[in-house]
Amino acid sequence: MKAVQITKTGGVEVLEYKEVSCPKPQKGQVLVKVHAAPVNFIDTIIREGNMPPGMMPELPFIPGVEGTGIIEEANNTDLKKGSKVAFLGVIGSSVYAEYALVDADKLIVLNDNADLLKAAVLPVNYFTAYHMLKNVAKVEAGKTVLIYAASGGVGTALVQISKLLNLTIIALERRDEKVKNALSMGANYAFNTSNKNWKEQVKSTIGENSIDYVFNPVVGDTIKDDLELLAPLGHIVIFGFLAGLGNFNLMEESVKYFGKAPSISFSEIYATFTNRYDMVDSAMKELFQWLAEDKISPIYETMPLKEAKLAHEKLQAGLVKGKLLLTV
């Protein structure tokens, strides 16, 4: 079968589109003919060899942690050959390929008329957003949410689900065209953080200390801004470190706002996947029900599997709106 494989870490040049052996399912696994293999930042981090200690997979390695497709071999499970499926898998699911192995109990069986491209956007991005909103921050209708990178994969999902949950949405982006895009998706307000006075714009628009929830995949020094804008009893959820850890002491900075009694949480989907898969399962069922009812509308673009190098470049350059899917 054709697959994208890395035999060494580095830049996009280490992504090799090549012929490899088709995997054989073990007990409890099924073989899925892949239709769409989403591209995630974790794929680029693994490719570069920058995973935390103990989490870097062995090489050679086929990237990909989620996807959609059709069951090719049910392997004596309760599933049926030909069924459309979606899945969120572990690191090492090897989805940048024509075929992938998936644990039968981790598959979401879709309706026969399901759109396998739209469905492929949900497992990582929409589950991440759903989990942070409903399980981590436990948001309340009528409150105000601040969303970084609102036109990105998780950002798009956060905006759409926040609308369903009746939240006022403040979107942040770094390009004017993405600010406009966030507004077109349904954000109530959107601001360009490349403007030095963006915080003052937020304050003058919605008032000081008016943000109830912040969803931040950037961090670095940005959490200083979050604490400044946060409402009393507000909640910051950190789900990435794209700008690093920042040049400050978080405890020292937080104490400055002790009177607000802020909460800061971290969200990492594999902690939930590994320890509370029941939460993943229940979230997925509701998300795919929303998709069937057109309550959410995944935004995506596609590229053929053989163009994985270009796909990684585009993702890392911040040029993707919504989700980038490799089609097989």
N, C-alpha and C positions, 0 to 999 in steps of 0.2 A: 504494500500500500504506500501511497505518497504521504509524507509527513514533513513537518518542520522540526529540525532537531538541532541542539547545540552540543558540541563535544568539548567546548572550552568557553569560558566566560569572556565577556568583552562587549564591544559595540554591536551594532546591528549586523555587521558583517559575519558574526558567528552563527547567525540563523541560516541553516542549510535546508533547502527544499530538496528532499531526496527520497529514495525508495528504502523502506524499512520493512521488517517482518510484521505481519498482522498479529496483534495480541490474541492470546487464547484465554477465554474466561475460566476463572476458578469457581469453586462452589460459592453460590450466592451472588455471582456476578453475571451481568448480561453484556453482550457485545452490541454496541450502538453504532450504526452508520451515521456519521456526523454530518449535519446539514449546516450548522453555524457554530463557529468557535470564536466567542468574544475575546477581545484583547483588553487586558487589565494591567494596571501599573505594576502589580506584583510580578507579571510576566517579564517586565523590563528590569525589575530589581533582581530577579533570579538570573536573567541573562547577563547582567553586569557583575554578578557574584556578590551582591551587597545585602544578602539576607542576614538576619541576626544569627549569632553563634548557635550551631546545632540545628538550624532550620534550612540550610542550603542542601538541596537534593543532590544525589550522586549523578555524575555525568557518565554516559550521554543522557540527555534529558529532552523530552518533548514538552513544550509549555502548554498552558491552558488548564483552567480550573472549573469551567462551566461550559454548557453548550446545549444544543438541541439536536434531535435527529430521530431516527427510526430504528426500532429494535431489529437487529439482524439475526441474533441468536439468543433465544430466551433461556437456554441452558437449564432446563428443568425447574425454573422458578414459576411463580404464579402469573408472570407476565406473558404477553403474546407477541410473537414475531409480527412485525408490521405496525405496531403501535407507535404513535408519535409521542415523544418524551422530551422533557427538559430536566436539567440536573445542575446542582451545585456540588462539586466534588472536592476532594482534598488536594493539597499541593502535590502534584505528581499524577494528576488525572490524565495527562497527555492527550489533550483535546485538539491541538493543532495537527490533525491527522484525518485520514478518511474514515478510520474506525477508532473507537475508544471503549475501554472497559469501565463499567459503572456498577457499584453495588446496587442490587435490585431494590433494597429498602431505602435507597436515597434517590430514586427516580420519581419524577412527577409525570404521571400519565396524562396526556392532553386529549382534548376532543379531536375527532377525526378531521374537523375543519379548521383546526388551530393553525395560525400563521407561525411557522417555525422561526422566522426572523424576529418578529415582535417578541415571541416567547423567550428567545435567547437573551434578551436585554434584562429580564427580570431577576434571575437567581442571585447574582452578586449585587448589582446596583440597587434594585428595588428592595431586596431583602435588607441590605445595609441601611437604606433610608427608613424603611418600615420599622426595623428593630430599634434604631436610635430614637425615632419619634414615639413609638408606642411602648417599648419595653425599657429603654434607658432613661429618656427624659420624661416619659409618661405625660405627654403634652395635654393641655386643656384647651378646648375650643375657645376662641375669642382672644387668645394670647398672641404675642408677636414673636416671630422667629427670624433670625438672621442666618443666611445661608451663603457660605463662601463657594466660589466656583460654581455658580448656579446653573451655568450652561453645560457643565460637564456631566459625566455619566451618573454619579450619585447625586449631584446637584439637581439635575433634571428630575430625578425620582423624588427628591426631597420637596421640590416645588409642587409637583403634581399631587403627592400624598398630603402635603400641608394644606393644599386647597380642599381636598376631600375632608380633612379634619377641621376645617373652618378656622385656620390660622391666618393672621396678617403676615405677609411675606416680604421681607427685606432681602434683596439679592445683591451680592457683591461679585464684581468681575473686574478684569484689568484691561479690557478692550471695549471701546464704545459699541462695536457691533454685537458683542456678547451681552452688554447691558441692554441693548434693544431686544435681543433675543430672549433674555430673561423676562422682560416685560411682556413680550408676545406670548410667553408660556403661561403667564398668569400671575407673576410677581406683582405685588401692589406697588412696590418701589424698587428701584435698582440704582446702584451707585458704582462709579468707576474708582477703584482704590488706588489707581495711579495718580489721581488728583490729590494733592497734599491736604486739601480741606474736606475730604470726603466724610470724616467723622462729624465735622460741624454741619455738613449738609444733612446727615442723618438726624442729628439733634434738632436742627431747625425744622425738619420735616415731621418727625414723629415725637419729638420731645426728648429731654435728657433722661437717662436711666429708664428707658422704655423697652429694652429688649429682654424678653423673658427666656428665650432659648437661643443658643448659638451652636451651629454645627460647623466645625472647623477642621479641615484636612490639611491645613497649611502650617499652623503653629509658628515656629520661629519666634519672632517678637510680637506676632499679631495678637497673642492672648492678652497683651497689655491693653490693646484697643477693645477687646471683648469685655474685659473687666470694667473698663471705663464706661462702656455703653450699657452694660448689663443692668437690668432692673433689680431691686431688692428681692432676694430669694430666687434669683435667676439661675439658670443651669447652662453650663458650657459643656458640649460633648466634643471631644477630640477623637478623630478617627484617621489621622495621618500626620506625617511630619515632612511634607514636601519641602519646607524651608528650613529643616533641621530643628534643633532644640532651642535656639535663641540664646542671646547673650545676657541672660539675667537669671536671678534666683526666683523660681516660681512661688515658693512659699513666702519669700519676702515681698514679692509683688502682690500676692493675694491678700496679705495682711493689711495692705493699704486700703483694701475694700472690705475689711472685716465686718463693718457695719451693714453691708448689704447681705451678709451671710450667703455668699455665692457657693454653688456646687460645681465641681469639675469632675467629669466622668470620662473614661476612655472606652471606646467601642472597637472591638476587633472581632470580625464575624467568626473566625475559626475557634475562638474561645467558646462561643455559643454552639457552633457546629459540633465540636468535640464533646462538650459537657452537657448541653441541653438541646439535643437535636429536635426534641418535641417542639421547641419554640420555633425552630427553622421550619418544621413541617407545617405547623399551624399558620405561620406567616405566609408561606408559599401558597397554601390552599386559598387564603383570602386574596392574595395578590393575583393569582390566576383567575379567580372568580371576578375580580375587578376588571381584569383584562377582557374576559369574555363579555362583560357587561359594558365595555367601552368607557369605564370610569377612569382608566389610565390609558395613556397613549405613548408608548415607548418611542423615543427619538433615536434614530440610528443611521449609520451609513455602512456600506459594505465594500470589501475588497476581496479578491480571490486569495486563497490560502498561499499561493506561491509568492504573493507580494507582502509577506509578513515583515520583511525588512522595512519597507516603506510604511507599513502600518505602525510599527514601533516608532519610527521617526516622527510620524504625524502625531501620535499620541503624546510623545515626550515634548513636542514643540507646542502643545496646547492648542492644536488646530482642529480638534474633534468636538463636535457638538453632539451631546448624548453619548451613544455607544458606538464603537467601531467593531464590526463583525467580520471575521474571515469566513468566507463561504467556501464550502467544499463540494 
